[in-house]
Amino acid sequence: MAYLGEEIKKLGFGLMRLPMVDGEVDIEQTKQMVDLFLSKGFTYFDTAYGYLEGKSEKAIKTALVDRYPRQSFQLATKLPAWAGAKTAEEARAMLATSLERTGAGYFDFYLLHNLGDNRTEAFDRFGIWDFLAEQKEKGVIKHLGFSFHDKADVLDDLLTKHPNMEFVQLQINYADWESSSIQSRACYEVARKHGKPVIIMEPVKGGSLASLPESVSEIFKKANPAASLPSWAIRYAASLDGLITVLSGMSTLSQMEDNLQVMENFKPLDASERAVVEQVQKALDSLPQVPCTACAYCVKGCPMGINIPGIFKAENNQLVYGNRVGALGNYKFATRSGGKASDCIACGQCEAACPQHIGIIEELKKAAEMLEV
């Protein structure tokens, strides 16, 4: 039996990391990337209200919507009700703004953006679930779903409460597959249990899996010297069943060419290749890192409101992958509405609550030195 999005090719153009020149989107290079992407038969484009402070939605109007027949591609965007909206009217107006910026007329796939943690509450409070269902009835939205960053049990609860959601977008990659904090496998299995097709985001973990430590990358190079590190990550994600597409945030023409070469005639990983990935997973797990499971017990009584698991995620991105840009981005997101690592007053309540017995006070000092620049 066919499922939603089965006919869509399994590489989507993520528009969060577009090429930039002097703080503005490089429109000419973006046009070249759009043209090449479509010429190879790929049609799914993914942006969001907040990507590049709105410049992403405007850029795709110029590079795609204004230049190609509307029915020749699928365009997705997202509504982040938790991001600055003070009233229901302000939150709902984000859809109108996205329509104006993109000039798309309608969205093929529309998402409640980044559900999970304390962000879901804004969608409930502002009545966004019902509002978007109404917009779907009007034809402004063709297919309605949400993107998600939290634990599998939270996803199960959301899909039980909102069975009209047609799909989910999940962070899935081989490094996070068995992660106790990201729970890629567990979340994927929940989505499949509810019969929801999946869009994969972060298949290369924000670029971290494109530049692995040498001791780890050698495992891939030995198995196939001609295959790039990102190609292993993209193929791993695309080998799963029930996918609408796998998003890759491509920011250069060369990155797109590499991904298209891999995915134009896509072949799922075979048994020997899966064994190689398992070796890499074990090698990554053996590297020094903060053993945080993101249970968040440490956060509940923190007098400074520090998002300790989010800060440790950023620290691990630096420690394990050496991904400085990604780590700083993680840290900025983790501290956007709470305390910084350096705000810790060493009260110790977090350490008393931590089931992993992490020396949180010392780790926060390390994180402050590493990430507060």
N, C-alpha and C positions, 0 to 999 in steps of 0.2 A: 504493500500500500504506500502510495506516494505521501510525502510529508511536506510541510511548508518550507520552501527554499531548496528542495532537493535538486532542482534544475540549475541553481546558481553555481557557478564555478567556485572552487573552494579556496580562492584567494581574494580577500577584500582589501581595498585601498584605505588604510586608516589615515585620517587627515589631521592628526594631532601634532605631527612632527614634520610639517611641510618645510621645504627649503626656504631659508630666510636671507635677506640682504638688508643690512642696516635697520633691523627691527621690523621690516615689512616682508610679506610673503613674496618670494621670487616667482612672480606670475608666469614668466616665460618658461622657466624650468618646470613649473607645475603643469602648464599646458602640455609640454613634451611628455611628461609622465602620464597625464590623463590620456593623451593620444596613443601612447604605446600600450598602456593598460587595456584600453578598449580594442585596439587592433588585434590583440591576442585573445579576444573573446571574453575578457573579464569585465564585470558590470557593476559590482557592488562597491559603493563609496560610503564611508562612515565618518561623520563629523559630530559636533556637539555645540550647544549654545555657548559654552565657555571655552572651547578650544582656541588658543592663541588670542584670547580676549575678544572673540567674535570675528577675528580676521580669517579664520578657517572657513566659516560659513560664507563670508563674502568672497573669498578666493574661489570657492567651488562654483559660485555663480558665474564668475568670469571665465574660469578654466573649463567648466563642464556644462552647466545648465544653459548658458547663452550660446553654446557652440554645437550642441548635439540634440537630436530629437528626445523629448522627455521620456518616451517609452523605451528608449534604447539602454537605459541604465536604472539601477536601484539606488536611491539616496536615503540614508539613515541619519537622523540626528537625535539629540537627547535633551531632556528638560531637567535641570538640577534645582529642584524646589528648595533645597537646603542652602543654596549658594546666594545669600544676600536678600532673598525675598522676605519682606516684612508682612505682606498681606496675601490673601488668596489671589487678588487681582494681579498683583505683581508677579506671582508665580505663574499664573495662567497666561499672562502676557508674553512669557518667554516663547511660547509656540508661535504667536503672531510675529515676534521679532525674528525668529528663525525662518519663517516663511518669507518675510520681507528681505532678509539678508541673502537668502539663497535664490529667491525668485522661482522656487521649484513648483509652486502651485499646490503640491501635496507631498507627503513623505511616504515612501514605500514601507519603511520600517521606522517606528518612532518609539523611543525608550524613555522611561522614567530613569533618570541617570544616577547610578552609583548608590543603590539601595544597600542597607546594612548599617550596623552600628547605630549611632543616634541620628543618622541622616533620614531614615525611613519616616520618622515622625512628622517631618514637614509635609510629605506627600499625603499623609493621613489628615493632618490638621487643615491643609488647604484644599482638601477634596479633589486632589489631582487624579486619582483613580477614576472617579466618575466623570470628571471633566474630559479626560482623554477618551474614555469610552464613548462619550457624546460626539467628540470630534471624529472618531472613527465612523460612527453612524452617518455623519455628514460627508464622509469621503475625503476629509483633509488628511486622515491617516489611513493607510491601507492595512498595516499590520502593527499591533501594539504589544510591546513587551518591556523588559527592564534589564539594565545592567546591574551587577551585584558584586559586592566585596564583603563577605562575612562568612560565617560558618554554615555547614550543610543543614543543621537543624533549623536555622533561621530561614534558609531558602525553602525548606520543606513547609514551614509554617506560612510563608508568604504565598507559595503556590497553592496551598490548601485554601487560604482565604481569598485568593484572587485567581480562580480557575480560568477566567477569560483572558488571561495573559497568554499570548500565542507563542512566545519564545523567550529565552533568557540569554544574556550575554555574560560569559564567565571568564575569569582569568585561569587559563589552562596552559601549562608548559611542563616539560619533563622534570624541571627542577622543583616545581611546586606540586607535582602529582600526588605525592604522599606527605606533603607538608602539613604539620598539625595546625598551622596558623592560616594558610591559604586554603587548604583542603580541596585542591583541584579535582581529584578523583571523586571524593565524596559528594561534592557539589554537582559534578557531571552526572553521577549516578542518581541523585535526587531529581534532576531535570528529566532524565530519561524515565524514571519511575512515574513521573507526572505526564509523560508523553509529550514533553516540550522539546522542539529542536533547539540546538545550541549554536550561538555565534561565539567564536573564541577570540578573546582579546589577550594581549601580552604573551603571544606564543614564544617570543624571544626575550621575555621578562624585561621589557623596557630597554632592550639592547644589551642586557647583561650576558645573555647566552651567545652574543656575537663576539665577545672578547673574553674567553675563559682563561683562567690561570694556565700557564704552559703545561703543568703536570697533568691537567685535565684535558686540554685541547689535543694533546699528543695521542690520546686514546682514539679520538675521531680521525685524526690525520693518519694514523696507522691503519685504520679500517678502510679509509677511502681518501687518499691524498687530494683528489680532485674536488671533493665536496666541501663547500664553505660551512663554517660553524652555524650561521643562521639557517642554512638549508636543512640541517638535521632537525633543528627546532621546529621549523615550519612543517616539515613532513611528519614529524611525530604528532603534532596537533591535528593535522589534516587526515591522519590515518584513523581517527575516531569515527564512529558511526553517528548518524543523526545530526550532521552539521549543516547549517545554512552556509557558513563560510568561515574562514580563518583570517582575521584582520592583521595586517602588518603595517606599522606606522613608518612608511618609507619617506625619507627626507632627501634622497638624491636619486638621480637617474640610474646610477650604477647599482644602487640597492634594489631598485625596481627590476632592472635587467637580471640580476641574480635570482630574485624571487620568481620572476616569470619563467626563467630557464628551468627552474625546479618544478614549477606548478603547471606549466603549459601542457605537459604530458605526464601528469602526476601519477606516481606509483606509491602505494602505501609501503611502509617499512615492512621488510620481510623478517623472518625469525632471527636471522643472524644480525641484522641491523638493530633489532630490538635488544638483543643481548649486548650490543655495543653501548646503546643508550643506558642500559641498566648498569654497566660498568661506570659510566660517567656519573650517573646518579649517586652511586656509592662513593665515588671519588669526591664529589661535591659535599656529600654529607660528612666526610671525614675531615674537611677543612675547619680550622678554628672559627667559631662563630658564637654569638650569644644564643643559648639554647631556649629562647622564648617561644612559647606555644600560643601566644596571643589570647590567653584565657581572660585577661583583663581584670583579674582579681586585684592586681596592684593598683589599678586606676580608681576603684570605687571610693577609697578613702583618702586619695591624694589631696592635701590642702592646697596645692599649687595647680591642680587641674592638668597635670602632665600626662600626655598620651604616651606612656612608657612603651607599650608594644609597637606603636608606630615609629618611635625613635629607634627602637632596637631593629626594626625592619630596615630602616635607613642605614644603621650602623653595619648590619650584615651585608647589605648591598655593597658597601665599601670593602668590608673585610674579606668576603668570599670572592666577589667578582671584580673588585677594583673599579667598579663603575661609579666614578666620582659624580658625574652629571646626574645619574639616576639616584644616587644616595642623597645628594643635595635636594633633588626634587621630592623624594620621599620625606625628607626632614621638613621641608617647607610645608608639605601637606599635613604632616603629623602635628605641626605646631601652629597651624593656621588659626585655631580657635582655643588654644590652651597654652600652658606653660612650655618654656624651652627646657632643654636638659640642664642648663646652668641655673634654672630657677629652683632646682631641688634644694630643700632645706635640711636634708638628711634626717628626717623625723623617724624613718625606719618602718613605717606602717606597711609600705609596699613589700619589704623583704619578709616581714612576718606573714604576709598573705600569699607569697609566691610558692606554688607547689613544686617548682623546679629548683628552688633554693638558689636563685641567682643573686649575686652581689650587686643588686640594682643600683645602689648609691654610687659605687665605684664605676659601674658601667655607664651611668649617666655622665659622670665626670669625663670619661673617655669619649663619649659621644659629643659632649660639648666641645672638647678640644678638636675633635675630628671634623665636626659638621657646622659649627657656628663660625661663619667666616664673614 
